[in-house]
Amino acid sequence: MPLTDDQLRDALGKFAKLGPEPAPEAPPRSLPALRRGRRPPARRPGCEVKLVSYDNDLVMWQWGFARRKTVAARGRARRAGGPGGGAEKEIFSDILKPMGVNQIGQMLLDFDCNRNPDFDIKKGWKLRQWHDDKQTLGDAKPRPAEKLLVIVHGTASCANHIVSEILKANGGGACLASAAQKYSAVLAFEHPTLSMSPTLNALDLAEALAPYGNCSVDIVCHSRGGLVASWWMHVLDNPSRPKRCVFVGSPLQGTNLANPEQLRSSLHLLASYGRALGDAGAALGVLALPMTILRVVSAVVDFTAKLPLLDAALAMIPGLAAQQAVINNQEMFRLNARKIAGSAAPSHFFIRANFESQSVGWRFWQFFTNKPGLRLIDNVVDKFVFPGDNDLVVDTKSMLDSIPGQEFLFPTAALVHHTNYFEQKDTIDNIRKWLVI
């Protein structure tokens, strides 16, 4: 069952208020200055945003500056016949007050702290340990080890979410119990995901694991966590250390969801996806992300702007910019250039999915995937987000790496999407098989 309108309003309202208060408006210029023809620069009004629902399970943002008529997705939808025949229902609205460019970094850090209160804000990370006797993640006690298992979460997430999903899966609890026996420690790396790039997170991961010595390390990572793990394994860590990594839905070649060209459509997709999840806790990160992006972009450019202004705005969100599936993504280019296949390379394993569903609440996916015969109305959204198969967040093709390895691809009929991989028995079974847990 999709989230109710009240649940959506509650979730979005919290994240619309993140960050420092807007800078006070500058006093008007003196009268003599005005007489000399020097008009004070107009202060841009706040950005008005609305979230509107249609039939066919689609949710779309409308935005524009408060003193103008809203520049709306509504007009495009109606000219195209409307995603639901033109009928729309407003769910949420707010005025995003102007924010100084120097305030954006603080707002992104506030977002990360809100989504994951477990990392140490002073250090920018925290290492936690699974205590199987207490069935909980608690403080880690670093000491020299023989073998470690490290869990690395993805964007707008935390280790508690992954562990809770594992415990829901058939055999998930037994997997964690066996891992606690096999490894010197089962660790979870907590870190910010928007305010920092994966490269900086990987530097912190290297610092976090240093007290354990040069022991072998197995990693299970989700989504953007795969980029953090890759930077650590292939660039920062001792190449002689034995390493294995299971990448679960990771954007190893980037994701089209993070591309500036698809920004407007991506925001609609994330809102529709978050509502469809039905569980407020699981949906919060998916819902909070577009609101946070809206706040950053509205502080920098007019939403009616074309590239390259949106490109510059997204560059101000380091954790998102690093995931762009574009040929000039310099972080991705440098990371891939340093991955060298061979006997000394870390062992890679991949879990992938493609999501397609006609179930009530989920039909929106067809608006965002360019697959003839499946898509609905071509110009309801500005651009298709994905050119082909995807799990609603990452392109299925992008989940493979230049380092070959064994993989498991969920059948489309399994209805596996980006946030429910770890609930699946097949995910747990493959992790146990590949890592011999």
N, C-alpha and C positions, 0 to 999 in steps of 0.2 A: 504494500500500500504506500503510495507516495506521501511525502510530508504534507501536512496541512498548510494553509496559507499562514495561520498563526505561528506555526513552527518556523516557517521561512522568515517571517518578519522578526521573530526573536533572534534568530541566528544572524541575520544580516545587520540588524540594528547594533549589535555589539561591535561588529568590525567596522561599521561606518564611523565610529567615534574613536578609533585607535589613533595614536600619535599625539604630538604636542598641539596645543591650541594654535590656531592660525595667528600669524604676526598681526599686530594692530595696524589698522589702516593709517597711512601717512597723513599728517595734517595738510590742508590745502595750501597751495602756494600763496604768497602775499599778493595783495591787490596790484602793487606796481609791476610785479612780474607778469601778471595777467594782462595788464595794459600794454606791455611790450610784446604781446602776442605769444607768450610762452604758456601754453595751456598745460596744466598738470596731466601727466599720463593717466588715462582711465584705468581704474583698478578693476580687474576682471571679476565679475560676480562669481558666486558659487556655481558649481555644476549640478544641475538637477538630474537625478537618476530615478528611473522607475523600473520595476520588474513586473512584467505583464505575462499572463498565461493565455494560451490558445488551446484549441482542440488539438488532437494528435500529439498530446503530451509535450508540446513545445513551450518553453519559457524563454522570453526574450527581454533584453534590456532596451530601454529608451533613454536617451541622454541629450543634454544640451545646456547651455548656460541659462541661468534663471531669468535673465532679462530678455531672453529671446523666446520665440516659439520653439518648443522642443524639436530638435532634430531627431526624428523618430524612425525606428525600424518599422513602425506601424504603417507608414505610407508605402514602403517597399512591399510589405506583406500584402496589403490590400490590392496593390496594382498586380500582384502575382496571383490574385485570387484568394489570398489570405491563408495562412497555415491552418486555420480552422474556419474558413468561410468568412473571415473578417471579424468574427466575434472575439472580444478580448476582455480580460478581467485584470484589473490592477491589483497586485499583491503587496508591493512595497514601494515607498517613495522616500526620498531624502534629498537634502541639499548638501553636497560635499563642499565645505568651505575652502577657499583658496589656501594653499599650503606652500610655504617657501621651499625652494629646492633643497636648502640645507636641512629641512625638517623631514625629508623623505626617508633618509637612512634610519632616523629614530622611529618613524612609523613602521618601517619594515621590521626593525628589531622588536618593536612592540607586538607585531603580528606573530613573529616567531616565538616570543615568550608566551603569548596567549595560547598558541597551538601546542606548545611543548614546555610546560613549566618545570620540567625535570633537568634541563641542562643549566649549567652554571653560567650566568650571564657575564661574569667577570672573565672567565677563561674562554667562553664561547663553546663549551662542550661539557659532557659528563659521561663517564663510563659506568654502567650499571651491570649488575650480575644477577643471573637467574638462580634463586634459591629454591630448589625443588621441594625441600621439606616444608617450606612455607608457601609454596605455589605463588611466588611473587618475585618481582624485580626489586632488588635493594642495592645498597652500597657495595661497590666492588672493593676488593682488598688486593691490590696489585702485588705480585710476587713472581719470581722466576717460575716458568711453567714449561710443560712438555708439549702441550697441544691446546689450542684455543678455538672456540667457535664464537664468531662475532656476527651479531645481527645489526644491519644498517638500514634505517627507515628511509622513506622518501619524502617528497614535498608536502609541507603542511601536515606532517604526521609525527608519530613518536613510537618508541619501542613498545609501549603498553598496547598500542593498537595492534601491532603485529602479533604480539604474544597472545592477546585476547582472541584474535582470529585463529591462531594455531590451536588454541584450546577448544574452539568450537568445532574444529575438523575431526572427522573420524580418525582416530589414531594420533591426534595431535598431542594430547597429554602424554601418551607413551613415548612419543618422539622426544619431547623435552626431558622426560625422565631418563631415557637412554643416553641422551646427550650429556646430561649432568654426570652420568657415570663414566662416559668415554673421555670427556675433555677435562683438562685441569680446571677450566672455568667456561661457562656459557655467558658471554658478555653482550651488552647492547650499547651501541654508540649513539648518544643523544646529541643533536646538533641543530643549529638554525639552518633553514633551507631557502629563505628568500633574501635575507640581508647579507648572505655570504655566497660566494661561488663554491662549487664542489672542490675546486683546487685548495681553497683555504680550509674547508672541512677536512680534506685529506691530510693537510699539514697537522691539524689538530688530532686526527686519528693516529698519526705516527707518534705524536707526543703521548697520547693516551696508552698506546701499546708498548712503549719503550721499556717500562719497568718489568714487563713479562719476559724480556730477553728475546733471543733469536729463535724462538720455538716455532713449530709449524702452525699455520693459521688457516682455518676454514671460514669462509664468509657466506652468509645468506643475506642478500640485499634486495630491496624492493624499489622499483621506480628510479628516481634520481639518485638513490643510494648506490646504484650501480656505477655512476660516474665517480662518486666519492671513493668507492672501492677500487675502481680502475686506476685513478690517479695514485692512490696509495700503493697498489700492487706493482704497477708498471713504471712508475716514475720515482717515487719517494723511498720505497722500502729496499732493504738489502736483497739483491737479486738471488742470493743463494738460499734464502728462506723458502721452504716448501709452502706453497699457497694453493688453495682451491677456492673457487667462488661459484655460487649458484645465483644467477641473475634472474629475478622474477619481475617480468614486465618492465625491464629497464630500458631507457632511451639511449642505448649505446651509440646510436648514430643520430641522436636528437629526436625531437618530436615536432610535427607540424603544428601542434597545439600552441607552441611557444613562438611561432613565427609572426613577426609584425604584420605581414600581409594578410594573415587570417585573424588578426586580433579581435575584431568585432564579432566575428562568427564564433571564435573560441569562447568568448564571454557568454554568449547564448548557450553554447554547448555545456559549459560547466554548470550554469544555473539549472538547466534542464536535468543534467545528470545528478546534481546534488538533491534535487527534489525527488527524483525517482528512487534514490537509495532507501528512503522510508525511515531509516534509523537516524535520529537527530545527531547522535554522537559520531557515527561513521560519516555522515554527510557534511559535518561542520567545516572540515578543511576544504572540501570541494566547493562549498558555498562561499566560504570566506575569501578564497583566492580571487574570484572575479571582482568582488567588492574592493579588495586591496589594490588590484591592478587599476581599477577605475579611479581610485583616489590618487595614485601616482600619475597616471596619464593626464587626468584633469588638472593636475598641478603644473603640468609642463606645456601641454599643447591643447588646442581646440580639438574636440573629437571629430570635427568634420575635416581635419587635416589629413593629407595623404602622406605617404612615405616621402622623404626619409624621417619626418618628424616623429612618427610613431616608432620607428626604429630607434631613434635617440631616446625616446621615453622608456622603451622596454630595456634599454641598456642600463637604466638606472635601477633595475631590479636584478642584481647580480645572479641570484640563484635561478632565475627564470631565463635570463639571456644566455646562460651557459648551455641551455637545453635546446636552442634553436636548431632545427634541421635545415640549415642553409650552408652553402659552400664556403661562405666567408666567416663561419663561426671559428674564431681563432683558437679558442680553448679546445674545441673538439678536434680541430686540425692538428694541434700540437700533441694532444693526448694520443690520437690514433697513430701519429708518426712514431711514437715511442713504444708501440706495442709490437713486439717482435716474436713471431711464432718460433717454436723449437722446443727441444727437450727441457730447457731451463725455464720456459714460460709457465706462468701459473695455469692451472687447469680450469677451464671454463665450462659451465653448464648453463643451459638456458630454458626457462619456462615462459611460454608465450600463449597468447589467446587472440581470438577475433570475436567480437561481440555483434550479434545480429538477433533482434527479437521483435516479434509482433505482439508481445504481451502488453496489456494496458499499463501505461506509465512509462514505457520504454521505446515507443515508436519514434520518438524524436531523433534517434540516431540516424535515420534515413536522410534528414535534412543536411547532415554534415559530412557524409561520405559520398564521394563521386564514383558511384558504381551504377552504370546504366541498367535499368530494369528494376533497381531497388529504390533509387532515390524518389522523393516525392515531387516537390515543386522547385525547379532549378534556382530561381532567384528570390526565394524567401530570405536567405541569408546572403551577405555580401559575397563570400567565397566559401567553397567547400573547405573544411578544415583538413580532411584526410583524402588523399588520392585513392586509397584502397583500404585493405583490412586494417583494423585497429581495435584496441580494447577500451575505447572512449577517451583515452588520454594519450596513449603512445601508439604510433604506427607499428603494426606487427612485424614488418620487415626491419624496422630500426632496432628491434630487440635482439638481433644477432650481431656478432662482433667480428673483427678481422682475425681474431684468434679462434680457430675452429674448436668445437666441443659438442658433446652430446646435448640433445634438446628434447623437450616434450612440448608439443603443440596441442592445446585443448581443441577438441572438435567444436565447431561453431554451435552445435546443438547443446553444448554443456552450459551455455549462457554465463560464461566466466568473463567478468569485466575487471577494470583496473584495481578496484578496492576489495575484491573478494577472493583473490588468488589463494590466500592462506587458509581459507575456510574449506578448501577442496582437498579431498582425500588424495587425489592424484598428485597435488603439490607436495604433500607430506611424504607420500610413498617415494616420489622421485628424489627428494632431498635425502631421505634415509638410504636409498639405494646408492646414489652417487657419492655420498660422504661416508657410507658404511656405518651408519648410526644404528 
